[in-house]
Amino acid sequence: QVQLVESGGGLVQAGGSLRLSCAASGSIFSINAIGWYRQAPGKQRELVATITSTGSTNYADSVKGRFTISRANAKNTVYLQMNSLKPEDTAVYYCNAKLQDLPGRYLELWGQGTLVTVSS
């Protein structure tokens, strides 16, 4: 069974930095894309950043230039470096992976979420 385990959330002042990690464990054939979404109170879940197996990245306009997503393929791990954080970045951040646990068997998984709180 494949699981996503997130870490790195917490409380930070505006202008500060945090680094989130998400590790995929279990029987994994390949990870096609992995990334981060977030959900603020009273709002819908939204994409933050994703990275594909070839290294292509996609960012929400609101985080471009401040957040950087990277991937350690050998470790099935993705990182989100968040700099210049703003109070509006406060949300629960969820890791999402689109992967194959067996050749041709596609899964989409979500992590349990990690809270990021940015104080003004």
Buried (B, 14 or more C-beta within 10 A) or exposed (E): EBEBBBEBBEEBEBEBEBBBBBBBEEEBEBBBBBBBBBBBEEEEBEBBBBBBBEEEEEBBEEBEEBBBBBBEEEEBBBBBBBBEBBEEBBBBBBBBBBBBBEEEEEEEBEBEBBEBBBEE
